[in-house]
Structure formats: structure tokens, C-alpha cells
Amino acid sequence: MTVAHIVTPRHLVIGGGSLAQAGDLLGRIGATRVLVVTDAFLAGNGTVARLAAVLDAAGIGHAVFTETVPDPTTAVVAAGVRRLADGGFDGLVALGGGSPIDTAKAMAVLHANGGRMRDYKVPNPIPKAGPPLLAIPTTAGTGSEVTRFTVITDTETDEKMLIAGADLVPAAAIVDYELTLTKPFRLTADTGIDSLTHAIEAFVSRKANPYADAMAREAMALIAANVRTACREPGNRAAREAMMLGATLAGLAFSSASVALVHGMSRPIGAHFHVPHGLSNAMLLPAVTAFSLASAPGRYADCARAMGVAAAGADDAVAGSALLGALRALNADLKVPTPREWGIETTRYGNLTRTMAKQALASGSPANNPRVPTEDEIVALYAEVFG
């Protein structure tokens, strides 16, 4: 059995309406004046104001940094670090999807250690912990509120850098599904398949372990049963609650077992073509699963059983085939485009596949895959999924 190092937030509050506990949690982690890291949309739709009211009631001083962007960049992180240094803050609150949470994590690293973000990309260590972070996700997707990872795009090289370490795990997290009730179809679909990918890759990873397996199985069951409903009925509270819990459980799974080839290939697509992370995962998941299936037939069959697309007693080969069919049907139902359909230009994509393959391998994630690919095999997979 793989030895598992399990690191989780010290405080994890889950449930509808739990945003109201933000002030109490900040007190528990020793933060009295915080910088709220979020985006302009959440600042404009009243979500930041809801959080501010909770912080005011608890006597927590706060200011807001709204400059985060999808696929956070080193330039935005640097701006956030300057704001953090100038404000006399002793804590951070990340409010939003994976981008604000990843940005806040990166800000904490540079605030405490200096240097440049590339100095800390895997496998480089993070010497010192930054200020305590309370993470509050507003999408059921990345699981970043419970993980030891952040992903930042280097604006000078267009490389999506994976940074990892126990000190990146937030000190506290609030998982309040009510914050997702208004999310639109495309965002719900992409973040939902992102969560499903986290769970599947954690389960088939070469670093899989019993703790991650338990989290991943439950996450797969919740997501598979509810993602279509959450997309089509955005106000369905039961589906939204299930998706939010599934996303967090999947985050706990891959934080201890790591992701694999889908994520290794997905990050360069996002960096070079600005495809949202969950969507690029969705584009890749069926093809990468087909590529990997024969190397871990029992594990993939168990994924199918957990998702309810194969019977408990089904033969592994039958269950594996059912999993491939289910993933392809899910992409069709949730209108996942190919890279070509999304608007990526054919020649530029083809010219970059070799570079993307090298970047995927350099991230380390493909080494966790049941079938570890060569550079040429990754290039071929990029060509296959293009459409």
C-alpha cells in the first residue's frame, strides 16, 4: 500500500448557510484583519457584500482585492502580494471558484518567502507558511478549499505551474452550497466534470490509498447522480448540495493521491488557449480514460460501479466499457465542445502540441497515471481530442 500523507484544513464547515460562520472561523485561526481575494463578478453581484456583513458583525477588519482572473497568473499574484504587504493584514479570505482560491494560496507563499512563483513549482519546496487562509468556494468544482496545490500561469513563459505543499492547505474552509444556486449551465457543467475527473484520477492514480479511495468513491457517486440535474435545474437545492459535497470529497481524494494524465495534459491547453480548466479536463477525460483503461481495468471498473453505470457484479471488462460510454454520454449531454469546436485554430494547436506534451510531462502528473505515456503518445492524444 502507498504511504499516504493526509493534510486537511483545521476547520471544515459544510452546509447551507454556513457562510455565516466566517467571522467565528477567522477568530479560531487567529485572523483579525483580512484581505478578501475574489473577482469583480462576485463583488458586483452582492456576494462580497454578504461576506462583508458577516465580517463586520464579528469585528473582523477587511479590505477586498478583486483583480483575480480565470487561470490565475503570476502578474495578478504579484499585484495581490503588493496589496497584502501594504495593508497590515494578518489573514486571507479567498471567495470564489478555484481561481481566487489558487491566487490567495500563491499570494501567501510569496508574502512569506519572497522570490518568484516559478521558484516554488513542483518539485521545489515551500520553506515557510504564509498567513492563515479561509477558503470559501462558490463553485462545486476545483476542491481547492481542501487541497495542497495551487496552479499559476507564468505570464513570461505561458507555463501553467503546479505548486504543492502542506502549507498550501487552507487553515479553514466553508463549503456552503447556497453560494452555487445561481451558477449557469456551462460553469456548472465544467466544474462538475472537473470534480468527477479529480475523483476518477485519484482513484486510479499510482498514489491511490484507502483514504483517498473512500473519498473518491463517494464523490463519484454524488457527482454522477446529480450533475445533470444541477446543470438543468440551477435552483435544485438537493442537487447543488450533493455537487458541493462531491467536489470537496474529490478534493480531499486527489490532495492525498494526486491527479494524473488528464490534468497533466489539461494545464497546457488552459495556459496556451485560455480554455477554462474544468472544460479542458472534460475535453480530455474520455480519450485519456480509453488510453489508460487496459493498465488498470479493475480500478476503472470500480469507478463505473461507484458512478452507478455498471452493476456491482459486472465483469471488469463490461464495467470498463460502460465507464467509457458513460463519460462520452456525459460530455454529449453537457454540450462539451472539442478544442476545434471551442474555436482553437488548427495550425496553432498543431504547432504547440509538442510543447504542450513536454509541459505536461514536466508537471509530474502523467507519472501518476496507470499507463505512463511517452511524449509521442501525449502528442497523439492531443491530436485525437482536437476533433
C-alpha positions in Angstrom: 0.0 0.0 0.0 1.2 3.5 -0.8 2.0 5.5 2.3 -0.4 8.4 2.4 0.3 11.8 3.9 -3.2 13.3 4.7 -3.4 17.0 5.3 -6.7 18.8 5.7 -8.0 22.2 6.9 -8.0 22.5 10.7 -11.6 23.6 10.4 -14.0 22.4 7.7 -17.6 23.7 7.9 -20.1 22.2 5.5 -23.7 23.0 4.9 -26.2 25.5 3.6 -25.9 28.9 5.3 -22.5 28.2 6.7 -21.1 31.5 5.3 -22.5 33.0 8.5 -19.7 31.3 10.4 -16.9 33.1 8.6 -16.2 35.5 11.4 -16.0 32.8 14.0 -13.7 30.7 11.9 -11.3 33.6 11.3 -11.1 34.1 15.1 -10.3 30.4 15.5 -7.3 30.7 13.1 -6.1 33.9 14.6 -7.0 36.4 11.9 -8.3 39.8 12.9 -7.7 41.9 9.7 -8.1 40.1 6.4 -7.7 40.7 2.7 -10.6 39.2 0.8 -9.3 37.8 -2.5 -12.2 37.5 -5.0 -13.2 38.6 -8.5 -15.1 41.5 -10.0 -18.2 39.4 -10.7 -18.7 38.4 -7.1 -18.0 42.0 -6.0 -20.7 43.2 -8.3 -23.5 40.6 -7.6 -23.7 41.1 -3.8 -21.7 38.0 -2.7 -18.8 40.0 -1.3 -21.2 42.3 0.4 -22.8 39.3 2.1 -19.4 38.2 3.4 -18.5 41.7 4.5 -21.7 41.9 6.6 -20.6 38.7 8.4 -17.1 40.1 9.0 -18.4 43.4 10.2 -20.7 41.7 12.7 -17.8 39.7 14.0 -15.5 42.7 14.3 -13.1 41.4 11.6 -11.3 44.2 9.7 -11.2 43.7 6.0 -10.4 45.0 2.5 -11.1 43.5 -0.9 -8.8 42.5 -3.8 -10.9 41.9 -6.9 -8.3 41.6 -9.6 -8.2 37.8 -9.8 -8.7 36.2 -13.3 -9.5 32.8 -14.6 -6.4 30.7 -14.8 -4.5 33.0 -12.3 -1.3 34.5 -13.5 2.0 35.5 -11.9 1.2 39.1 -12.7 -2.1 39.0 -10.7 -0.4 37.2 -7.9 2.3 39.9 -7.7 -0.3 42.6 -7.6 -2.1 40.8 -4.8 1.2 40.4 -2.8 1.8 44.1 -3.0 -1.7 44.8 -1.7 -1.2 42.2 1.1 2.1 43.8 2.1 0.7 47.3 2.2 -2.4 46.6 4.3 -1.3 45.3 7.7 -3.3 42.1 7.2 -2.8 39.0 9.3 -5.0 36.7 7.3 -6.6 36.0 3.9 -10.1 35.0 2.8 -10.5 33.5 -0.7 -14.0 33.8 -2.0 -14.9 32.4 -5.4 -14.0 29.4 -7.6 -10.6 27.8 -8.0 -9.0 31.0 -9.4 -9.4 33.2 -6.3 -8.5 30.4 -4.0 -5.4 29.4 -6.0 -4.5 33.1 -6.2 -4.8 33.6 -2.5 -2.6 30.5 -1.8 0.1 31.8 -4.2 0.0 35.2 -2.6 0.5 33.7 0.8 3.6 31.8 -0.5 5.3 34.9 -2.0 4.3 37.1 1.0 6.1 34.7 3.4 9.0 33.6 1.2 9.7 36.3 -1.5 11.1 35.4 -4.9 9.1 34.4 -7.9 6.3 31.9 -8.3 8.5 29.7 -10.5 10.9 29.2 -7.6 8.3 27.1 -5.9 6.9 25.0 -8.7 7.0 21.2 -8.2 9.3 19.6 -7.0 10.7 22.7 -5.3 9.7 23.1 -1.6 7.9 26.0 0.1 10.1 26.9 3.1 7.7 29.0 5.2 3.9 29.1 5.7 2.1 32.3 4.8 -0.7 34.0 6.7 -3.7 31.8 7.6 -6.3 31.4 4.8 -10.0 30.8 5.0 -11.3 29.4 1.7 -14.9 29.8 0.7 -15.7 28.2 -2.7 -18.6 29.5 -4.8 -18.4 26.7 -7.4 -18.7 22.9 -7.0 -15.6 22.2 -8.8 -11.9 22.6 -8.0 -11.8 21.3 -4.4 -9.0 23.8 -3.9 -10.5 24.7 -0.5 -9.1 21.4 0.9 -6.0 20.7 -1.3 -2.3 21.2 -1.0 -2.0 22.5 -4.6 -2.2 25.7 -6.5 -1.8 26.2 -10.3 -0.4 29.6 -11.6 0.3 30.6 -15.2 3.7 32.2 -15.7 3.0 35.2 -17.8 6.5 35.2 -19.2 6.5 31.6 -20.4 2.8 30.7 -20.7 3.5 27.7 -18.5 0.8 26.5 -16.1 2.9 25.8 -13.0 1.9 23.3 -10.3 2.9 24.3 -6.8 2.4 21.8 -4.0 3.0 21.6 -0.3 1.2 21.0 3.0 1.3 24.7 3.8 -1.0 25.4 0.8 -3.9 23.7 2.6 -6.2 26.4 3.9 -6.4 26.8 7.6 -10.2 26.7 7.4 -12.8 26.2 4.7 -16.6 26.9 4.4 -18.5 24.7 1.9 -21.9 26.4 1.5 -23.8 25.0 -1.4 -26.2 28.0 -1.3 -23.4 30.1 -2.9 -23.8 27.9 -6.1 -27.5 28.2 -6.6 -27.3 30.8 -9.3 -24.4 29.4 -11.3 -25.2 29.0 -15.1 -25.2 25.7 -17.1 -21.8 26.0 -18.6 -20.0 26.8 -15.4 -21.9 24.1 -13.5 -21.1 21.5 -16.2 -17.4 22.3 -16.4 -16.8 22.5 -12.7 -18.9 19.3 -12.2 -16.8 17.3 -14.7 -13.6 18.8 -13.1 -14.7 17.3 -9.8 -15.5 14.0 -11.4 -12.1 14.0 -13.0 -10.5 14.7 -9.6 -12.3 11.7 -8.1 -11.5 9.3 -11.0 -7.9 10.3 -11.3 -7.3 10.0 -7.5 -8.9 6.5 -7.6 -6.7 5.2 -10.5 -3.6 7.1 -9.5 -0.4 5.2 -8.7 -0.5 7.0 -5.4 -4.0 5.8 -4.6 -4.6 4.9 -0.9 -7.6 3.7 1.2 -8.4 7.2 2.5 -8.4 8.7 -1.0 -10.4 5.7 -2.3 -13.2 6.2 0.2 -13.4 9.9 -0.6 -13.3 9.3 -4.4 -15.9 6.6 -4.4 -18.4 8.8 -2.6 -17.6 11.8 -4.7 -18.1 9.8 -7.9 -21.5 8.6 -6.7 -22.7 12.0 -5.7 -21.5 13.8 -8.9 -22.7 11.2 -11.4 -26.1 11.1 -9.9 -26.6 14.9 -9.7 -24.5 16.8 -12.2 -27.1 16.7 -15.0 -29.9 17.9 -12.6 -27.7 20.7 -11.2 -27.0 21.9 -14.8 -30.6 21.8 -15.9 -32.2 22.9 -12.7 -29.9 25.6 -11.2 -32.2 26.1 -8.2 -32.4 22.5 -7.3 -31.0 22.6 -3.7 -30.6 18.8 -3.3 -28.6 18.5 -6.4 -26.5 21.6 -5.6 -25.8 20.3 -2.1 -24.7 16.9 -3.5 -22.4 18.5 -6.1 -20.8 20.8 -3.5 -20.1 17.9 -1.1 -18.9 15.7 -4.0 -16.4 18.5 -5.1 -15.0 18.7 -1.6 -14.6 15.0 -1.2 -12.9 14.7 -4.6 -10.6 17.5 -3.5 -9.7 15.5 -0.3 -9.1 12.4 -2.5 -6.7 14.0 -5.0 -4.9 16.1 -2.4 -3.6 12.8 -0.9 -3.5 10.6 -4.1 -2.7 13.2 -6.7 -4.2 13.7 -10.2 -2.8 12.1 -13.3 -2.7 12.4 -17.1 -5.9 14.3 -17.7 -4.7 17.1 -15.5 -1.1 17.0 -16.9 -2.5 17.5 -20.4 -5.2 19.9 -19.4 -3.0 22.6 -17.8 -1.1 23.4 -21.1 -4.3 23.7 -23.0 -5.5 26.3 -20.5 -2.3 28.2 -20.5 -1.9 28.5 -24.3 -5.5 28.8 -25.3 -7.3 30.1 -22.2 -9.7 27.2 -22.1 -11.4 27.1 -18.6 -9.7 24.3 -16.6 -12.8 22.2 -16.0 -13.7 22.4 -19.7 -10.3 21.3 -20.8 -10.5 18.3 -18.4 -13.8 17.4 -19.9 -12.4 17.6 -23.4 -9.7 15.1 -22.4 -11.4 12.7 -19.9 -12.9 10.1 -22.3 -9.9 9.8 -24.6 -7.4 9.6 -21.7 -9.6 7.0 -19.9 -9.7 4.9 -23.1 -5.9 5.2 -23.4 -5.4 4.1 -19.8 -8.1 1.5 -19.3 -6.2 -1.7 -20.0 -3.5 -0.8 -17.5 -5.9 -0.7 -14.5 -9.1 -2.5 -15.6 -10.2 -3.3 -12.1 -9.8 0.3 -10.8 -11.7 1.8 -13.8 -14.4 -0.9 -13.4 -14.8 0.2 -9.8 -15.3 3.8 -11.0 -18.1 2.6 -13.2 -19.7 0.8 -10.3 -19.3 3.8 -8.0 -21.0 6.0 -10.6 -23.8 3.6 -11.0 -23.2 2.9 -14.7 -22.3 -0.7 -14.1 -23.8 -3.3 -11.8 -21.9 -4.3 -8.6 -21.4 -7.8 -10.0 -20.5 -6.7 -13.6 -17.4 -8.2 -15.2 -14.4 -5.7 -15.2 -14.4 -5.6 -19.0 -18.1 -4.9 -19.2 -17.8 -2.2 -16.4 -14.9 -0.6 -18.1 -16.7 -0.3 -21.4 -19.7 1.1 -19.6 -17.5 3.7 -18.0 -16.2 4.9 -21.4 -19.8 5.0 -22.7 -20.9 7.0 -19.7 -18.1 9.6 -20.0 -18.8 10.1 -23.6 -22.6 10.4 -23.0 -22.0 12.9 -20.2 -19.9 15.1 -22.5 -22.6 14.9 -25.1 -25.4 15.7 -22.6 -23.4 18.6 -21.1 -22.5 20.0 -24.5 -18.7 19.7 -24.0 -17.1 21.0 -27.3 -13.9 19.7 -28.8 -11.0 22.1 -28.9 -11.8 22.7 -32.5 -15.4 23.4 -31.8 -14.4 25.7 -29.0 -12.6 27.9 -31.6 -9.0 26.9 -31.3 -7.2 27.4 -34.6 -6.0 24.2 -36.1 -2.5 25.2 -37.2 -1.5 26.9 -33.9 -2.8 23.9 -31.9 -0.8 21.5 -34.0 2.3 23.6 -33.7 2.0 23.7 -29.9 1.2 20.0 -29.2 4.8 19.0 -28.8 5.5 21.9 -26.4 2.3 21.1 -24.5 3.3 17.4 -24.3 6.7 18.4 -22.8 5.0 20.7 -20.3 2.5 18.0 -19.3 5.3 15.6 -18.6 7.3 18.2 -16.7 4.4 18.7 -14.3 4.8 15.2 -12.9 1.1 14.4 -13.1 1.3 11.9 -16.0 3.7 9.8 -13.9 0.8 9.0 -11.6 -1.3 7.6 -14.5 -1.9 3.8 -14.7 -0.4 3.9 -18.1 2.5 6.3 -18.1 2.7 7.9 -21.6 5.6 8.9 -23.7 5.9 12.3 -25.2 4.8 11.0 -28.6 1.7 9.3 -27.1 0.7 12.6 -25.5 1.1 14.4 -28.8 -1.2 11.7 -30.4 -3.8 12.1 -27.6 -3.8 15.9 -28.2 -4.4 15.3 -31.9 -7.2 12.7 -31.1 -9.2 15.1 -28.9 -8.9 18.1 -31.2 -12.0 16.9 -33.1 
